[in-house]
Amino acid sequence: MKLGFAAKMAPMFTRPGALQEMEGFVKVEVLLTNNLSEYDELNVNMYWNTIEDFTRWKNSAAFKEAHKGPTNAEQESPILGGEIIISEVVSTLESNA
């Protein structure tokens, strides 16, 4: 996204709403890539119980509402690009403390 917009945009991905009510939703994490000088990069990691749960979210009216662009024609989106990458957690390690 355009430089300087990450701090404003990150909370939009974690605000309370319909996402929390979706079946199979576990959590969402927003990561900011450090040391970039030309643009900001956010990685939005969503965790779901199953791929089917995610697919239901992606096809829902709530998803469409959450991802609609600016309503003011003069307001330009700070988003430069995006890609959905689906990964499966195959191994984890947690603290013993």
Buried (B, 14 or more C-beta within 10 A) or exposed (E): BBEEBBEEBBEEBBEEEBBEEBEBBEEBEBEEEEEEEEBBBBEBEBEBEEEEBBEBBEEBEEBEEBEEEEEEEEEEEBBEEEEEEEEEEEEEEEEEE
